[in-house]
Amino acid sequence: MLVGVVAAAALTGCASESPIVDNILVVPGYYDTLPCPELVAAFQSSSTRVKELTALMERSASGSAGPVVNVMAYNTDYAKARATQKNSEDAARRKNCDLTKKVDQTPADQLPPAPGKSGVPAFGTPTR
């Protein structure tokens, strides 16, 4: 059983670099619809996330079950962050956006309210 888990971990690690997996996790054409400030923000946040996940994966790899933990806990998030980083960078380059520009993130208190928090239920008709 342990051999099966290790084999699955090895194969899943390779799959995280697959363009097919990238297209399943992230819709590449979506980034072509974004303006430059949003592309730069997506690129910068995904780059930060890739660095965070890389550090976590390196730290967990030091244990005996490290590769299995990485596959089960971090691999999907890492693959999605890498796909977002790649696709937003590609779209930004096609649009001649400056990826080094500092982009202000919208503070959480200025975001629209979550469904059900504004007096309107998440689904159905409004209550009286």
MIFI-136994 format. One record per atom (N, C-alpha, C): residue number from 1; residue in three letters; atom name; z, x, y. Coordinates in Angstrom, 2 decimals, m for minus. Atoms other than C-alpha are relative to their C-alpha. Layout:
BEGIN
+-----+------+------+---------+---------+---------+
:  nr : rest : atom :      zz :      xx :      yy :
+-----+------+------+---------+---------+---------+
: NUM :  Ala :   CA :       Z :       X :       Y :
...
+-----+------+------+---------+---------+---------+
***
This chain:
BEGIN
+-----+------+------+---------+---------+---------+
:  nr : rest : atom :      zz :      xx :      yy :
+-----+------+------+---------+---------+---------+
:   1 :  Met :    N :    0.00 :    0.83 :   m1.19 :
:   1 :  Met :   CA :    0.00 :    0.00 :    0.00 :
:   1 :  Met :    C :    0.00 :    0.88 :    1.26 :
:   2 :  Leu :    N :   m0.07 :   m0.91 :   m1.13 :
:   2 :  Leu :   CA :    0.85 :    2.86 :    2.35 :
:   2 :  Leu :    C :   m1.37 :    0.63 :    0.27 :
:   3 :  Val :    N :    1.33 :   m0.59 :   m0.16 :
:   3 :  Val :   CA :   m2.58 :    4.39 :    1.72 :
:   3 :  Val :    C :   m0.93 :   m0.99 :    0.71 :
:   4 :  Gly :    N :    0.81 :    1.03 :   m0.65 :
:   4 :  Gly :   CA :   m4.21 :    1.09 :    2.74 :
:   4 :  Gly :    C :    0.30 :   m0.11 :    1.48 :
:   5 :  Val :    N :   m0.39 :    0.08 :   m1.40 :
:   5 :  Val :   CA :   m2.24 :    0.97 :    5.97 :
:   5 :  Val :    C :   m0.52 :    1.21 :    0.77 :
:   6 :  Val :    N :    0.49 :   m1.21 :   m0.66 :
:   6 :  Val :   CA :   m3.13 :    4.56 :    6.82 :
:   6 :  Val :    C :   m1.52 :   m0.04 :    0.15 :
:   7 :  Ala :    N :    1.46 :    0.11 :   m0.08 :
:   7 :  Ala :   CA :   m6.82 :    3.93 :    6.04 :
:   7 :  Ala :    C :   m0.41 :   m1.00 :    1.08 :
:   8 :  Ala :    N :    0.29 :    1.00 :   m1.03 :
:   8 :  Ala :   CA :   m6.81 :    0.82 :    8.21 :
:   8 :  Ala :    C :    0.27 :    0.56 :    1.39 :
:   9 :  Ala :    N :   m0.33 :   m0.61 :   m1.29 :
:   9 :  Ala :   CA :   m5.15 :    2.75 :   11.01 :
:   9 :  Ala :    C :   m1.09 :    0.97 :    0.44 :
:  10 :  Ala :    N :    1.05 :   m0.97 :   m0.32 :
:  10 :  Ala :   CA :   m7.80 :    5.47 :   10.83 :
:  10 :  Ala :    C :   m1.28 :   m0.71 :    0.43 :
:  11 :  Leu :    N :    1.21 :    0.74 :   m0.33 :
:  11 :  Leu :   CA :  m10.65 :    2.97 :   10.87 :
:  11 :  Leu :    C :    0.15 :   m0.74 :    1.32 :
:  12 :  Thr :    N :   m0.22 :    0.73 :   m1.24 :
:  12 :  Thr :   CA :   m9.13 :    0.94 :   13.69 :
:  12 :  Thr :    C :   m0.04 :    0.95 :    1.19 :
:  13 :  Gly :    N :    0.06 :   m0.98 :   m1.07 :
:  13 :  Gly :   CA :   m8.74 :    4.09 :   15.77 :
:  13 :  Gly :    C :   m1.44 :    0.31 :    0.38 :
:  14 :  Cys :    N :    1.42 :   m0.24 :   m0.29 :
:  14 :  Cys :   CA :  m12.47 :    4.70 :   15.46 :
:  14 :  Cys :    C :   m0.63 :   m1.21 :    0.67 :
:  15 :  Ala :    N :    0.57 :    1.22 :   m0.55 :
:  15 :  Ala :   CA :  m13.23 :    1.09 :   16.29 :
:  15 :  Ala :    C :    0.31 :   m0.16 :    1.48 :
:  16 :  Ser :    N :   m0.34 :    0.15 :   m1.41 :
:  16 :  Ser :   CA :  m11.49 :    1.38 :   19.66 :
:  16 :  Ser :    C :   m1.01 :    0.67 :    0.91 :
:  17 :  Glu :    N :    1.03 :   m0.67 :   m0.79 :
:  17 :  Glu :   CA :  m14.35 :    3.61 :   20.85 :
:  17 :  Glu :    C :   m1.37 :   m0.64 :   m0.21 :
:  18 :  Ser :    N :    1.26 :    0.64 :    0.32 :
:  18 :  Ser :   CA :  m17.05 :    1.21 :   19.63 :
:  18 :  Ser :    C :   m0.48 :   m0.89 :    1.13 :
:  19 :  Pro :    N :    0.52 :    0.90 :   m1.02 :
:  19 :  Pro :   CA :  m19.35 :   m0.52 :   22.13 :
:  19 :  Pro :    C :    0.06 :   m1.46 :   m0.42 :
:  20 :  Ile :    N :   m0.11 :    1.38 :    0.49 :
:  20 :  Ile :   CA :  m19.22 :   m3.62 :   19.93 :
:  20 :  Ile :    C :    1.38 :   m0.54 :    0.31 :
:  21 :  Val :    N :   m1.36 :    0.42 :   m0.31 :
:  21 :  Val :   CA :  m15.44 :   m3.80 :   20.32 :
:  21 :  Val :    C :    0.16 :   m0.16 :    1.51 :
:  22 :  Asp :    N :   m0.05 :    0.12 :   m1.46 :
:  22 :  Asp :   CA :  m15.84 :   m3.20 :   24.07 :
:  22 :  Asp :    C :   m0.55 :   m1.35 :    0.45 :
:  23 :  Asn :    N :    0.64 :    1.26 :   m0.40 :
:  23 :  Asn :   CA :  m18.16 :   m6.20 :   24.35 :
:  23 :  Asn :    C :    0.77 :   m1.22 :   m0.49 :
:  24 :  Ile :    N :   m0.83 :    1.10 :    0.47 :
:  24 :  Ile :   CA :  m15.76 :   m8.38 :   22.38 :
:  24 :  Ile :    C :    1.21 :   m0.17 :    0.91 :
:  25 :  Leu :    N :   m1.21 :    0.06 :   m0.81 :
:  25 :  Leu :   CA :  m12.76 :   m7.51 :   24.54 :
:  25 :  Leu :    C :   m0.27 :   m0.30 :    1.47 :
:  26 :  Val :    N :    0.32 :    0.13 :   m1.42 :
:  26 :  Val :   CA :  m14.48 :   m7.50 :   27.95 :
:  26 :  Val :    C :   m1.46 :   m0.42 :    0.13 :
:  27 :  Val :    N :    1.37 :    0.44 :   m0.24 :
:  27 :  Val :   CA :  m17.60 :   m9.29 :   29.21 :
:  27 :  Val :    C :   m0.62 :    0.95 :    1.04 :
:  28 :  Pro :    N :    0.53 :   m1.01 :   m0.90 :
:  28 :  Pro :   CA :  m19.69 :   m6.47 :   30.73 :
:  28 :  Pro :    C :   m0.68 :   m0.58 :    1.25 :
:  29 :  Gly :    N :    0.72 :    0.58 :   m1.12 :
:  29 :  Gly :   CA :  m21.81 :   m8.70 :   32.99 :
:  29 :  Gly :    C :    0.89 :   m0.56 :    1.08 :
:  30 :  Tyr :    N :   m0.95 :    0.54 :   m0.98 :
:  30 :  Tyr :   CA :  m18.72 :  m10.07 :   34.71 :
:  30 :  Tyr :    C :    0.17 :    0.94 :    1.18 :
:  31 :  Tyr :    N :   m0.26 :   m0.97 :   m1.05 :
:  31 :  Tyr :   CA :  m18.26 :   m6.88 :   36.70 :
:  31 :  Tyr :    C :   m1.15 :    0.10 :    1.00 :
:  32 :  Asp :    N :    1.12 :    0.02 :   m0.92 :
:  32 :  Asp :   CA :  m21.74 :   m7.19 :   38.21 :
:  32 :  Asp :    C :    0.15 :   m1.09 :    1.06 :
:  33 :  Thr :    N :   m0.19 :    1.10 :   m0.95 :
:  33 :  Thr :   CA :  m20.57 :  m10.37 :   39.97 :
:  33 :  Thr :    C :    1.08 :    0.30 :    1.04 :
:  34 :  Leu :    N :   m1.11 :   m0.31 :   m0.89 :
:  34 :  Leu :   CA :  m17.62 :   m8.70 :   41.71 :
:  34 :  Leu :    C :   m0.45 :    0.82 :    1.20 :
:  35 :  Pro :    N :    0.28 :   m0.86 :   m1.16 :
:  35 :  Pro :   CA :  m17.73 :   m7.26 :   45.24 :
:  35 :  Pro :    C :    0.70 :    1.35 :   m0.18 :
:  36 :  Cys :    N :   m0.52 :   m1.36 :    0.12 :
:  36 :  Cys :   CA :  m16.88 :   m3.59 :   45.76 :
:  36 :  Cys :    C :    1.53 :    0.09 :    0.01 :
:  37 :  Pro :    N :   m1.46 :   m0.15 :    0.02 :
:  37 :  Pro :   CA :  m13.18 :   m4.02 :   46.66 :
:  37 :  Pro :    C :    0.63 :   m0.44 :   m1.32 :
:  38 :  Glu :    N :   m0.55 :    0.46 :    1.28 :
:  38 :  Glu :   CA :  m12.54 :   m5.98 :   43.47 :
:  38 :  Glu :    C :   m0.38 :    0.94 :   m1.14 :
:  39 :  Leu :    N :    0.39 :   m0.98 :    1.01 :
:  39 :  Leu :   CA :  m14.50 :   m3.48 :   41.37 :
:  39 :  Leu :    C :    0.88 :    1.23 :    0.06 :
:  40 :  Val :    N :   m0.84 :   m1.18 :   m0.17 :
:  40 :  Val :   CA :  m12.52 :   m0.60 :   42.81 :
:  40 :  Val :    C :    1.42 :   m0.30 :   m0.49 :
:  41 :  Ala :    N :   m1.34 :    0.38 :    0.45 :
:  41 :  Ala :   CA :   m9.24 :   m2.47 :   42.19 :
:  41 :  Ala :    C :    0.05 :   m0.08 :   m1.53 :
:  42 :  Ala :    N :    0.04 :    0.09 :    1.47 :
:  42 :  Ala :   CA :  m10.26 :   m3.22 :   38.58 :
:  42 :  Ala :    C :   m0.06 :    1.38 :   m0.62 :
:  43 :  Phe :    N :    0.12 :   m1.36 :    0.52 :
:  43 :  Phe :   CA :  m11.26 :    0.40 :   38.01 :
:  43 :  Phe :    C :    1.33 :    0.75 :    0.12 :
:  44 :  Gln :    N :   m1.24 :   m0.73 :   m0.21 :
:  44 :  Gln :   CA :   m8.06 :    1.80 :   39.50 :
:  44 :  Gln :    C :    1.13 :   m0.53 :   m0.86 :
:  45 :  Ser :    N :   m1.09 :    0.53 :    0.83 :
:  45 :  Ser :   CA :   m5.71 :   m0.58 :   37.68 :
:  45 :  Ser :    C :   m0.23 :    0.29 :   m1.47 :
:  46 :  Ser :    N :    0.25 :   m0.32 :    1.40 :
:  46 :  Ser :   CA :   m7.45 :   m0.02 :   34.35 :
:  46 :  Ser :    C :    0.19 :    1.49 :   m0.27 :
:  47 :  Ser :    N :   m0.23 :   m1.44 :    0.17 :
:  47 :  Ser :   CA :   m7.36 :    3.76 :   34.88 :
:  47 :  Ser :    C :    1.50 :    0.29 :   m0.12 :
:  48 :  Thr :    N :   m1.45 :   m0.16 :    0.08 :
:  48 :  Thr :   CA :   m3.62 :    3.54 :   35.51 :
:  48 :  Thr :    C :    0.52 :   m0.47 :   m1.35 :
:  49 :  Arg :    N :   m0.44 :    0.54 :    1.28 :
:  49 :  Arg :   CA :   m3.18 :    1.41 :   32.40 :
:  49 :  Arg :    C :   m0.37 :    0.93 :   m1.15 :
:  50 :  Val :    N :    0.42 :   m0.95 :    1.04 :
:  50 :  Val :   CA :   m5.16 :    3.88 :   30.27 :
:  50 :  Val :    C :    0.96 :    1.18 :   m0.04 :
:  51 :  Lys :    N :   m0.94 :   m1.13 :   m0.05 :
:  51 :  Lys :   CA :   m2.88 :    6.71 :   31.45 :
:  51 :  Lys :    C :    1.36 :   m0.39 :   m0.57 :
:  52 :  Glu :    N :   m1.29 :    0.46 :    0.52 :
:  52 :  Glu :   CA :    0.25 :    4.65 :   30.69 :
:  52 :  Glu :    C :   m0.03 :   m0.11 :   m1.52 :
:  53 :  Leu :    N :    0.11 :    0.18 :    1.45 :
:  53 :  Leu :   CA :   m0.95 :    3.73 :   27.21 :
:  53 :  Leu :    C :   m0.19 :    1.32 :   m0.73 :
:  54 :  Thr :    N :    0.18 :   m1.31 :    0.61 :
:  54 :  Thr :   CA :   m2.06 :    7.28 :   26.47 :
:  54 :  Thr :    C :    1.35 :    0.71 :   m0.14 :
:  55 :  Ala :    N :   m1.32 :   m0.62 :    0.06 :
:  55 :  Ala :   CA :    1.43 :    8.54 :   27.31 :
:  55 :  Ala :    C :    0.87 :   m0.65 :   m1.07 :
:  56 :  Leu :    N :   m0.78 :    0.70 :    1.03 :
:  56 :  Leu :   CA :    3.03 :    5.87 :   25.13 :
:  56 :  Leu :    C :   m0.48 :    0.35 :   m1.40 :
:  57 :  Met :    N :    0.54 :   m0.32 :    1.32 :
:  57 :  Met :   CA :    0.70 :    6.63 :   22.24 :
:  57 :  Met :    C :    0.33 :    1.44 :   m0.40 :
:  58 :  Glu :    N :   m0.35 :   m1.38 :    0.31 :
:  58 :  Glu :   CA :    1.35 :   10.37 :   22.47 :
:  58 :  Glu :    C :    1.47 :    0.11 :   m0.39 :
:  59 :  Arg :    N :   m1.43 :   m0.05 :    0.30 :
:  59 :  Arg :   CA :    5.08 :    9.79 :   22.49 :
:  59 :  Arg :    C :    0.31 :   m0.61 :   m1.37 :
:  60 :  Ser :    N :   m0.28 :    0.63 :    1.29 :
:  60 :  Ser :   CA :    5.01 :    7.43 :   19.50 :
:  60 :  Ser :    C :   m0.64 :    0.75 :   m1.15 :
:  61 :  Ala :    N :    0.68 :   m0.74 :    1.07 :
:  61 :  Ala :   CA :    2.65 :    9.71 :   17.54 :
:  61 :  Ala :    C :    0.86 :    1.11 :   m0.58 :
:  62 :  Ser :    N :   m0.84 :   m1.07 :    0.50 :
:  62 :  Ser :   CA :    5.42 :   12.26 :   17.15 :
:  62 :  Ser :    C :    0.83 :   m0.43 :   m1.21 :
:  63 :  Gly :    N :   m0.75 :    0.49 :    1.16 :
:  63 :  Gly :   CA :    7.16 :   10.04 :   14.59 :
:  63 :  Gly :    C :   m0.86 :   m0.04 :   m1.24 :
:  64 :  Ser :    N :    0.75 :    0.01 :    1.26 :
:  64 :  Ser :   CA :    6.19 :    9.79 :   10.94 :
:  64 :  Ser :    C :   m0.92 :   m1.21 :   m0.11 :
:  65 :  Ala :    N :    0.83 :    1.20 :    0.04 :
:  65 :  Ala :   CA :    4.82 :    6.27 :   11.39 :
:  65 :  Ala :    C :   m0.80 :   m0.16 :    1.29 :
:  66 :  Gly :    N :    0.66 :    0.05 :   m1.30 :
:  66 :  Gly :   CA :    3.22 :    7.11 :   14.74 :
:  66 :  Gly :    C :   m1.39 :   m0.60 :    0.01 :
:  67 :  Pro :    N :    1.35 :    0.58 :   m0.02 :
:  67 :  Pro :   CA :   m0.41 :    6.38 :   13.88 :
:  67 :  Pro :    C :   m0.01 :   m1.50 :   m0.28 :
:  68 :  Val :    N :   m0.07 :    1.43 :    0.32 :
:  68 :  Val :   CA :    0.48 :    3.02 :   12.39 :
:  68 :  Val :    C :    0.55 :   m0.77 :    1.19 :
:  69 :  Val :    N :   m0.58 :    0.64 :   m1.18 :
:  69 :  Val :   CA :    2.64 :    2.14 :   15.40 :
:  69 :  Val :    C :   m1.05 :   m0.07 :    1.11 :
:  70 :  Asn :    N :    1.03 :    0.00 :   m1.04 :
:  70 :  Asn :   CA :   m0.19 :    3.12 :   17.75 :
:  70 :  Asn :    C :   m1.04 :   m1.08 :   m0.25 :
:  71 :  Val :    N :    1.00 :    1.00 :    0.32 :
:  71 :  Val :   CA :   m2.67 :    0.92 :   15.94 :
:  71 :  Val :    C :    0.55 :   m1.40 :    0.22 :
:  72 :  Met :    N :   m0.56 :    1.35 :   m0.06 :
:  72 :  Met :   CA :   m0.36 :   m2.07 :   15.75 :
:  72 :  Met :    C :    0.47 :   m0.37 :    1.40 :
:  73 :  Ala :    N :   m0.61 :    0.34 :   m1.28 :
:  73 :  Ala :   CA :    1.22 :   m1.83 :   19.19 :
:  73 :  Ala :    C :   m0.92 :    0.25 :    1.19 :
:  74 :  Tyr :    N :    0.70 :   m0.42 :   m1.21 :
:  74 :  Tyr :   CA :   m1.21 :   m0.12 :   21.57 :
:  74 :  Tyr :    C :   m1.52 :   m0.04 :   m0.07 :
:  75 :  Asn :    N :    1.43 :   m0.23 :    0.13 :
:  75 :  Asn :   CA :   m4.73 :    0.09 :   20.20 :
:  75 :  Asn :    C :   m0.86 :   m1.06 :    0.71 :
:  76 :  Thr :    N :    0.79 :    1.05 :   m0.63 :
:  76 :  Thr :   CA :   m6.05 :   m3.29 :   21.41 :
:  76 :  Thr :    C :    0.09 :    0.09 :    1.52 :
:  77 :  Asp :    N :   m0.16 :   m0.14 :   m1.44 :
:  77 :  Asp :   CA :   m4.58 :   m2.87 :   24.89 :
:  77 :  Asp :    C :   m0.74 :    1.22 :    0.53 :
:  78 :  Tyr :    N :    0.69 :   m1.22 :   m0.39 :
:  78 :  Tyr :   CA :   m5.95 :    0.65 :   25.07 :
:  78 :  Tyr :    C :   m1.52 :   m0.22 :    0.02 :
:  79 :  Ala :    N :    1.44 :    0.26 :    0.07 :
:  79 :  Ala :   CA :   m9.44 :   m0.46 :   23.98 :
:  79 :  Ala :    C :   m0.45 :   m0.91 :    1.14 :
:  80 :  Lys :    N :    0.36 :    0.92 :   m1.09 :
:  80 :  Lys :   CA :   m9.44 :   m3.30 :   26.53 :
:  80 :  Lys :    C :    0.05 :    0.72 :    1.35 :
:  81 :  Ala :    N :   m0.10 :   m0.74 :   m1.26 :
:  81 :  Ala :   CA :   m8.27 :   m1.02 :   29.36 :
:  81 :  Ala :    C :   m1.17 :    0.98 :    0.15 :
:  82 :  Arg :    N :    1.14 :   m0.93 :   m0.05 :
:  82 :  Arg :   CA :  m10.94 :    1.55 :   28.47 :
:  82 :  Arg :    C :   m1.30 :   m0.73 :    0.27 :
:  83 :  Ala :    N :    1.22 :    0.78 :   m0.22 :
:  83 :  Ala :   CA :  m13.65 :   m1.13 :   28.34 :
:  83 :  Ala :    C :   m0.06 :   m0.50 :    1.44 :
:  84 :  Thr :    N :   m0.05 :    0.44 :   m1.39 :
:  84 :  Thr :   CA :  m12.54 :   m2.51 :   31.71 :
:  84 :  Thr :    C :   m0.31 :    1.16 :    0.93 :
:  85 :  Gln :    N :    0.23 :   m1.19 :   m0.81 :
:  85 :  Gln :   CA :  m12.49 :    0.99 :   33.17 :
:  85 :  Gln :    C :   m1.48 :    0.37 :    0.00 :
:  86 :  Lys :    N :    1.40 :   m0.40 :    0.15 :
:  86 :  Lys :   CA :  m15.96 :    1.80 :   31.85 :
:  86 :  Lys :    C :   m0.93 :   m1.00 :    0.69 :
:  87 :  Asn :    N :    0.90 :    1.01 :   m0.56 :
:  87 :  Asn :   CA :  m17.62 :   m1.49 :   32.84 :
:  87 :  Asn :    C :    0.15 :   m0.14 :    1.51 :
:  88 :  Ser :    N :   m0.18 :    0.09 :   m1.45 :
:  88 :  Ser :   CA :  m16.07 :   m1.64 :   36.30 :
:  88 :  Ser :    C :   m0.57 :    1.24 :    0.69 :
:  89 :  Glu :    N :    0.57 :   m1.23 :   m0.56 :
:  89 :  Glu :   CA :  m17.05 :    1.99 :   36.92 :
:  89 :  Glu :    C :   m1.53 :   m0.06 :    0.02 :
:  90 :  Asp :    N :    1.46 :    0.11 :    0.06 :
:  90 :  Asp :   CA :  m20.63 :    1.35 :   35.79 :
:  90 :  Asp :    C :   m0.53 :   m0.96 :    1.08 :
:  91 :  Ala :    N :    0.44 :    0.97 :   m1.00 :
:  91 :  Ala :   CA :  m20.95 :   m1.74 :   38.01 :
:  91 :  Ala :    C :    0.19 :    0.55 :    1.41 :
:  92 :  Ala :    N :   m0.25 :   m0.57 :   m1.32 :
:  92 :  Ala :   CA :  m19.40 :    0.09 :   40.97 :
:  92 :  Ala :    C :   m1.05 :    1.06 :    0.34 :
:  93 :  Arg :    N :    1.02 :   m1.02 :   m0.25 :
:  93 :  Arg :   CA :  m21.87 :    2.96 :   40.60 :
:  93 :  Arg :    C :   m1.36 :   m0.65 :    0.30 :
:  94 :  Arg :    N :    1.25 :    0.70 :   m0.26 :
:  94 :  Arg :   CA :  m24.81 :    0.52 :   40.45 :
:  94 :  Arg :    C :   m0.02 :   m0.59 :    1.41 :
:  95 :  Lys :    N :   m0.11 :    0.61 :   m1.34 :
:  95 :  Lys :   CA :  m23.56 :   m1.09 :   43.69 :
:  95 :  Lys :    C :    0.33 :    1.03 :    1.08 :
:  96 :  Asn :    N :   m0.35 :   m1.08 :   m0.93 :
:  96 :  Asn :   CA :  m22.79 :    2.29 :   45.32 :
:  96 :  Asn :    C :    1.35 :   m0.20 :    0.67 :
:  97 :  Cys :    N :   m1.36 :    0.18 :   m0.50 :
:  97 :  Cys :   CA :  m19.10 :    1.46 :   45.72 :
:  97 :  Cys :    C :    0.74 :    1.33 :   m0.07 :
:  98 :  Asp :    N :   m0.81 :   m1.21 :   m0.04 :
:  98 :  Asp :   CA :  m16.65 :    4.22 :   46.62 :
:  98 :  Asp :    C :    1.26 :   m0.21 :   m0.85 :
:  99 :  Leu :    N :   m1.13 :    0.18 :    0.91 :
:  99 :  Leu :   CA :  m14.23 :    4.42 :   43.68 :
:  99 :  Leu :    C :    1.26 :    0.76 :    0.43 :
: 100 :  Thr :    N :   m1.17 :   m0.76 :   m0.45 :
: 100 :  Thr :   CA :  m11.95 :    6.84 :   45.53 :
: 100 :  Thr :    C :    0.74 :   m0.71 :    1.13 :
: 101 :  Lys :    N :   m0.60 :    0.74 :   m1.10 :
: 101 :  Lys :   CA :  m11.17 :    4.32 :   48.26 :
: 101 :  Lys :    C :    1.28 :   m0.69 :   m0.47 :
: 102 :  Lys :    N :   m1.27 :    0.66 :    0.31 :
: 102 :  Lys :   CA :   m7.59 :    3.02 :   48.31 :
: 102 :  Lys :    C :   m0.16 :   m1.50 :    0.25 :
: 103 :  Val :    N :    0.12 :    1.45 :   m0.11 :
: 103 :  Val :   CA :   m7.52 :   m0.73 :   47.67 :
: 103 :  Val :    C :    1.39 :   m0.61 :   m0.04 :
: 104 :  Asp :    N :   m1.29 :    0.69 :   m0.02 :
: 104 :  Asp :   CA :   m4.56 :   m2.88 :   48.62 :
: 104 :  Asp :    C :    0.01 :   m1.09 :   m1.06 :
: 105 :  Gln :    N :   m0.18 :    1.05 :    0.99 :
: 105 :  Gln :   CA :   m3.30 :   m5.06 :   45.80 :
: 105 :  Gln :    C :    0.67 :   m1.19 :    0.67 :
: 106 :  Thr :    N :   m0.63 :    1.20 :   m0.54 :
: 106 :  Thr :   CA :   m2.33 :   m8.66 :   46.61 :
: 106 :  Thr :    C :    1.42 :   m0.09 :   m0.52 :
: 107 :  Pro :    N :   m1.37 :    0.13 :    0.47 :
: 107 :  Pro :   CA :    1.46 :   m8.96 :   46.52 :
: 107 :  Pro :    C :    0.18 :   m1.29 :   m0.80 :
: 108 :  Ala :    N :   m0.21 :    1.14 :    0.90 :
: 108 :  Ala :   CA :    2.77 :  m11.34 :   43.87 :
: 108 :  Ala :    C :    0.40 :   m1.26 :    0.76 :
: 109 :  Asp :    N :   m0.42 :    1.20 :   m0.73 :
: 109 :  Asp :   CA :    4.28 :  m13.67 :   46.50 :
: 109 :  Asp :    C :   m1.15 :   m0.65 :    0.76 :
: 110 :  Gln :    N :    1.14 :    0.59 :   m0.67 :
: 110 :  Gln :   CA :    0.82 :  m14.26 :   48.00 :
: 110 :  Gln :    C :   m1.03 :   m0.56 :   m0.98 :
: 111 :  Leu :    N :    0.90 :    0.56 :    1.00 :
: 111 :  Leu :   CA :   m0.83 :  m15.27 :   44.75 :
: 111 :  Leu :    C :    0.16 :   m1.51 :   m0.05 :
: 112 :  Pro :    N :   m0.15 :    1.44 :    0.12 :
: 112 :  Pro :   CA :   m1.57 :  m18.95 :   44.17 :
: 112 :  Pro :    C :    1.05 :   m0.34 :   m1.06 :
: 113 :  Pro :    N :   m1.04 :    0.35 :    0.97 :
: 113 :  Pro :   CA :    1.19 :  m20.79 :   42.27 :
: 113 :  Pro :    C :   m0.58 :   m0.21 :   m1.39 :
: 114 :  Ala :    N :    0.41 :    0.20 :    1.39 :
: 114 :  Ala :   CA :    1.01 :  m20.91 :   38.50 :
: 114 :  Ala :    C :   m0.13 :   m1.49 :   m0.28 :
: 115 :  Pro :    N :    0.13 :    1.41 :    0.34 :
: 115 :  Pro :   CA :   m0.08 :  m24.21 :   36.92 :
: 115 :  Pro :    C :    1.37 :   m0.59 :   m0.33 :
: 116 :  Gly :    N :   m1.27 :    0.67 :    0.26 :
: 116 :  Gly :   CA :    2.81 :  m26.66 :   36.85 :
: 116 :  Gly :    C :    1.08 :    0.36 :    0.99 :
: 117 :  Lys :    N :   m1.01 :   m0.45 :   m0.96 :
: 117 :  Lys :   CA :    4.71 :  m24.81 :   39.63 :
: 117 :  Lys :    C :   m0.21 :   m0.60 :    1.39 :
: 118 :  Ser :    N :    0.30 :    0.52 :   m1.33 :
: 118 :  Ser :   CA :    3.05 :  m26.56 :   42.58 :
: 118 :  Ser :    C :    0.14 :   m1.51 :    0.09 :
: 119 :  Gly :    N :   m0.13 :    1.44 :    0.00 :
: 119 :  Gly :   CA :    3.97 :  m30.12 :   41.71 :
: 119 :  Gly :    C :   m1.10 :   m0.66 :   m0.81 :
: 120 :  Val :    N :    1.08 :    0.52 :    0.81 :
: 120 :  Val :   CA :    0.78 :  m30.54 :   39.71 :
: 120 :  Val :    C :    0.18 :    0.54 :   m1.41 :
: 121 :  Pro :    N :   m0.21 :   m0.51 :    1.36 :
: 121 :  Pro :   CA :    1.21 :  m30.36 :   35.94 :
: 121 :  Pro :    C :   m1.17 :    0.87 :   m0.44 :
: 122 :  Ala :    N :    1.02 :   m0.93 :    0.50 :
: 122 :  Ala :   CA :   m0.72 :  m27.73 :   34.01 :
: 122 :  Ala :    C :   m1.19 :   m0.74 :   m0.59 :
: 123 :  Phe :    N :    1.08 :    0.78 :    0.54 :
: 123 :  Phe :   CA :   m2.81 :  m30.46 :   32.40 :
: 123 :  Phe :    C :    0.34 :   m1.47 :    0.21 :
: 124 :  Gly :    N :   m0.25 :    1.42 :   m0.17 :
: 124 :  Gly :   CA :   m3.22 :  m34.21 :   32.69 :
: 124 :  Gly :    C :   m0.05 :   m0.41 :    1.45 :
: 125 :  Thr :    N :    0.02 :    0.50 :   m1.37 :
: 125 :  Thr :   CA :   m2.70 :  m36.27 :   35.81 :
: 125 :  Thr :    C :    1.29 :    0.33 :    0.72 :
: 126 :  Pro :    N :   m1.22 :   m0.31 :   m0.77 :
: 126 :  Pro :   CA :   m0.24 :  m35.55 :   38.63 :
: 126 :  Pro :    C :    1.08 :   m1.06 :   m0.22 :
: 127 :  Thr :    N :   m1.12 :    0.94 :    0.14 :
: 127 :  Thr :   CA :    3.19 :  m37.10 :   38.27 :
: 127 :  Thr :    C :    0.38 :   m0.54 :    1.37 :
: 128 :  Arg :    N :   m0.40 :    0.61 :   m1.28 :
: 128 :  Arg :   CA :    4.55 :  m39.42 :   40.92 :
: 128 :  Arg :    C :    1.46 :    0.20 :    0.26 :
+-----+------+------+---------+---------+---------+
***
